[in-house]
Amino acid sequence: MGPLTIGKHTVPHPLIQGGMGVRISGGNLAGHVARCGGVGLIATAGLGLDVPEFDGRNLYDADQEGLREELRKAYAIAPNGVIGVNAMVAVSDYDQQVRTACEAGAKLIVSGAGLPLSLPGLTAEFPDVALVPIVSSVKAAELIARKWHKRYQRLPDAVVVEDPDTAGGHLGDKLENIGIGEYDQYATVRGVKAYFRDEWNLDIPVVAAGGVWDRRDVEYALAQGADGVQMASRFVCTEECDADPAFKQAYLECREEDIGLLMSPAGLPGRAILPNTPMIRQRDLEVDQKCGLACLKKCTYRADNERFCVVRALNRAQRGDVQTGLVFCGTNAWKADRITTVQAIFEELFAPAAREVPAASRPTARRDEPASCAAPA
């Protein structure tokens, strides 16, 4: 349970809080995770829908303002924390989001939902920003490394290996391949580590994502060769999570059999709480009619009016409309049984070390925010 170093940035605990859009992992959650000694991530997708600057048409500009505001919020909570973003390759303003994140102080970019082949070029002016692609296969890691090295003389600072059989949200595999019992996440973790060691003489952290819920899961991941874990769903039912209480309640009420797969209009499978999914399509047909956002590079809703508008569905859910909104989650979401705090989760996972975060990373809590990883009295 030692520290985790990604590029030039080190955190006391080997944990990245996964990115969850839209605004499920915003500045408040990311800031408190960073304050407790993990890596906090803000999901960049769809942030512009809820900022005053959004006029219904200027989503890309509004996204950038929303991202800057969430990073400001996170650093107000954890001025010395390691805070980054999760940026989806599939979104139309991916390039702008990455550049804005760097300009606004993000210390790392975690990127998936497609292969982030252009990421080093977008961040060339910010060499201290760590670059972390998300993959589900050794082959994908090899392709990224070769392309990055040839074009930019850059290699990843870490790699996240996502398990499509357990992770939540958009998944990087074909729908028919998920859940058939053939994927071995930790064989992939070890394979990625071996590739960078043998091919590039590089020992970079490889982080396991998907299916990690408690201390036993963390210990198992580390024992199987991972250098750290990425956890997302576990942090939803916390006081600090940016989602509406109704979104958190959907986790508390869901059963294991309520969690399943659907096809996103982005062309990727996704894992979500499914009982209300038919209402998503009905709501978009009745209200949205046509896409005016163009938030995705490829979208079946925009092209053929198929499925639903994913960014609006996610936004409705995080604002509390879980009946016609999309509630993404991992396979373990049904295990949530109470609202807790980020500090309590860190203490469960890493105690007694969780109480040893340097004081510089633990600014005094304001009266209007929950105490989280505060210094001992």
PyMOL commands that set and color helices and strands:
alter all, ss='L'
color gray80, all
select helices_A, chain A and resi 27-35+47-50+59-77+94-103+119-122+138-152+175-177+185-200+215-223+233-235+245-253+256-258+277-288+300-304+310-318+333-335+342-350+353-356+359-361
alter helices_A, ss='H'
color red, helices_A
select strands_A, chain A and resi 4-6+9-11+15-17+39-43+82-88+108-112+130-135+159-162+169-170+206-209+228-231+259-263+269-273+327-328
alter strands_A, ss='S'
color yellow, strands_A
deselect
rebuild
show_as cartoon
